[in-house]
Amino acid sequence: MNFKAVLLGCTLLAPGMALAEDVTVQVWGSTWKSLLEPLSQRFEAETGIKVEVVTQSSSGEGLVKLQAERANPTVDVWFTTNSVAAKASKDQELFTKIPAAEVPNTAGLLPGAFNEDWVAMYYYPMGIIYDVDAVPAEPTSWEDLWKPEYAGSIIAPSMSIYQGSLLLVANELNGGAIDNVDPGFEALEKLNPNVSLYYTSDSQARQSVAQGEGSILIGQSAHFRRLKDEGLNVKMIAPKPAPMYFDVMMMVNGDNQANAAKFINFVVSEQEQQILADAEYMTPVHAGVKVPASLADIMPAEGAGIVFDDQKIAEEIADWNARFESIATR
């Protein structure tokens, strides 16, 4: 055997191609820096498996990338939201089922935090985050956001991020149903003058608040924590109906599934979930980990949280997005 040739071949592996003791994850850049990069260092120290990262600005963009390379996948574990996962999991050529026997730590997770298609890393509510020093008046409910004093003050999610959460909240407030979102769109028409920006990524949302483009952010708990870390005097409320989401891990149907399963199992271990809780960015999904007061204080009151129909959203989101764009671009 020509060992020089073998060595040369190894050094010429295509970028992004994982070695036998690597695992490649695709995740949002902000999530990687704050949560997964230090976790990955601990994972490598314990297992010897190095974590490579590919970043995505949104789940939708990430899915398009994975679909484009389905014949020769370079990603092993994909991070997305549970709502996007509901649609993506139907593609069993691209994704594979979670091997329960290889991910035993799922036994300690909260009900609903995993299924055969994905495993959650954490969960969080969508709510109202506001700059106490800049907001005209402190909001106490979703309905407040339609008040004229908030004209040009709101930074809101576009339809492409958080899967229509703003539409569905507006729809609930105005008597709509998942099969009839006309009341929600009518409400968004009325809200539009109060919106200064519709954001398409988490980093854009936070930067817009920090730069003073608005004093109210419709966002999630990690936005709140990072803005606090940047020194802003922000508060967060999660009034009824507060959309609840999981960020989840899916396994790509490639040749590195063993390492992918090891990584997922490590992420949901009680030890790592406790570290996640201590970081106070997201709410852990391990039943044995106590939620810190800083997170418990911004969670919805009992009965105020709502989980929307992921399958229905997946079916309708493209049409909703086209309809939303006609409002957002006025």
N, C-alpha and C positions, 0 to 999 in steps of 0.2 A: 504493500500500500504506500502511495506517495503522501506522506504526512504533511509535507509542505503544501501540497495542493489542497488537502483537506483544511489546513489552517487558513490558507488564502481564501478558500470558499466561505469559511465562517466569517471572515472579516468583511466579505463582500455581500453579506445578507442585505436585502432591500431594507430601506428605512421603514421602521414600524413593524418589521417582522420579528416576532418574539423568539428568543432563544428558549431552549428546553426548560430552563429555570427562570423564565420571565413570565409575567402576566401583564397584558395590556388592558387598561381601562379607559373608557371614553366618558368624560364627565364635564360639567360646567367648570370653567376656569376658577371662579371664586370658591366653589366647593372644594376643588382640589387644593388650593393654597391654604385654606383655613382648617379643613378637616382631614382630607385624605392624604395629603403629603406627609404630615407627621405620623398618621396611622400606617402608611405604607412603609415608612422607615422602621417602625416596630415590627411590621409583618416580615420584612426582609431579615431583620435581626433574629426573629424566631424561626423562620422557615428556610432562609437562604434564597427565597424567591424574590427577584427584583420586580418592582412595579413600574411599568412604563405608562405614560399618560398621553392621551389624545384629548384635546379640549373641544368643547362645543359651546356655542352661544345660547342655543335653545335645544329642547328635545326634538323639535321638528327638524332642525338642521342636522342634528346628530343622526336621526333615523335615515334621512336622505343619504348621508355618507355611508352608513352601513349597507343600505340597499344597493348602492353603486358598486360596492366591493364584495357582494355576496358570493361570487365565484371564488374569491381568494381573500377571505376575511383576515384583517390584521388586528382586530379588536376581540378581546375575550369576554370582558364584562362591560355591559353598557348601563349607565345611570340615566334614568328617566323618571317621569312622574307616573303615578299609578294610572292616571287617565290616558296618557299616551301608550302605556304598556298594554292597556286593554285592547287597543287596536293592533299594536305591533305584534302581540303574542299570537295572533292568528296566522302569522307567517312562520310556519314551522320548518320551512327550508332555511330561514335565516336564524331563527332562535330555537333553542332546545329547552326541554323541561328541566326544572331544578331537580338534581338527584338527591332526594331527601336523605338517603343513607350517608351521603358525602357532606351534608350540611347539617349535622346533628344539633347545632346551636339554635336552629329554628324552633326546637321544642320549648325553648324558654321565652318565646316572643308572645306579644299581646295578640289576642284574637284579631284576625284580619290583616296582620302584618306580613303574611306570606301566603303564597299558594303555589301551585305547580309551575307557574310561569315566571314569578318574580319573588324577591325577598326584599322587604323594606329596610332601609338603613335608619330612618327617623320619620317622624310625622310633624305636621305643623298646621296652624290655622292661617287663613287669609284674614286680614283685618285692616284697620285704619291706623296708620302711623303718622304722627304730626309733630312738627317743630313747635314746641311750647312758646318759644320766643318770637315766632314769626306768624303763627296762625291767627286769623282775625278773631276767632272764638273757638274754644276747645269743643270738638265734635263729641257727641255722646251716642250716636246711632248712625246707621247707614243713611237713614232718611235725611239727616242733617246736611249731607253732602250736596243736596239739591238747592240749598239756601243761596240766595243771591250774593251774600257776603263772601262766598267762596269762589267767586268768579276768577278764573285764571289761576287758581291756587292748587289744583289737584293734579297729581302725577298718577296715571292709571295704567293698568296692564292692557296691552293690545289683545286681540283675540288669539294671537299666535302663542301667547305665554299664559300658563295657568288655565288653559283650555276653557276659555269663555267664562271664567269665574265672575267677572264684573257683570256680564250679561245675565247670568243665572241668579245672582243676588238681586239685581234690579227686577228680574222677572218674578222672583219669590215675593218681593215687597209689593208688587203690583198685581198679584192674583193670577199670575201665569202658571203654566205647568210645563214639564219637560217636552211635551208634545205641542205646546203652543207658547212660543217665545215672543210673540208680537208685543205683549205688554212690556217685556224687558227692553226690546228695541225702541219702543216709544219713550221709555224712561231714559234710555241712553241719549236719545235725541235732545231731551230736555237738559241732561247733565252736561252735554258737550261744551257749552259756553264756560263751564267751571273748570274744564280740563285744559291744562297748559301743555301736557305731553302725554302721549300713549307710548309706554316703553316696551321694548321687545327683548330685553335681557336684564338680568338682575343687576349687573354692574351699571348699566345705563340708569336704572331706577335710582340706585344709591347716589350716583354722581349728580343726578339732576336735583335731588334734595340738597346735597352738600353745596351745590353751586347756586342755590336759591331760585331754581326754576319753578318751584312750588313749595308750599308749606305743608301739604298733606300728601302722603303716599298710600295708595291702596296696594298693600303688599303683605309679605309674610314675616314670620318671627325672626328669620335670619337677617332680613333687612334692618329690622329694629335694633338687633344686637350690634350689627356692624356700624350703623349710624351712631349709636351710643359710644362705641369704641373710638369713633372719629371725633368725639367731643361734642356732638350735637345734643341739645336738651330736648330729647324726643320722648314721647309716650306712645303706647300702643293699646288699642282696644279691639276686641274681637266680638262685636255685637251679633245678635241673632239676625239673620242666618249666617253663621260663620263657616265658609267652605273649609273642609278638612282634607289634607292631602298627605300622601306618602311619597317620598323620593325612594325609588326602588332600583334594585340591581337585576338585570336580565343576563342570561348566558347566551353568547353567540355560538352558533352551531359550527364550531371549528375543531381543530385538532389539539387544543390546549385546555380542554374542559376540566381536567383533573386539577390544574393549578387555579383555574377560575373558581371551582368549587371551594378550594382551600381559602381563597381570598374572601369570598362571600361569607364563609363560615367564621373567619377571623373577624370580619366587620361586625357581625351580630353576636359575638361572644360577650358575656356579661362584663368582662374587663374592659373591652373597647367601648361598649355602650355606656359604661360608667364614666369613661374619659370624655365621651361625647356629651354626657349630661353635665359634667364639671365645666366644660367649655362654654356652656350656656348659650349655644347657638340654635340647636334643634332639640326636639323632645325625643328621647330614646324610645325604642320599641321593645326593649327587653323588660319583661314583667318584673324582674328582680331589681331593677334600677329605679331609685326614687327620683322623681322629677324635682329639680331645684326650684326654690321659691321664685326666682327671677323668671323662670319659664312658666310656672304654674300661674303666676299673676297675670300673664297675658293670654292664657288659654280661655276659650269660651266658657261661659257659665254652663252648668249642667243643663242639657237640653237645647243649648243654643247652637251647637255644631251641626253641620249638615254634610252628608256625603252624596254627591250627585251621581247619576247613573253614567258610569264611564262608557259603557257600550253605546248608549244613545248619543253621548257627546261625540264619540269617535265617528259615528255615522253622520252626524250633522255639522261637525265643526267647519268643514270646507265651505258649506253654504252660509253658515253664520259669519265666517270671516269675510266673504264677499259682501255680505250685507253690512257688516260692521265698517268696512273700508269706506263705504259711501257716506257714513256718518263722520268717521274720524278725519276725513280729508276735507271737510267743509270749513 
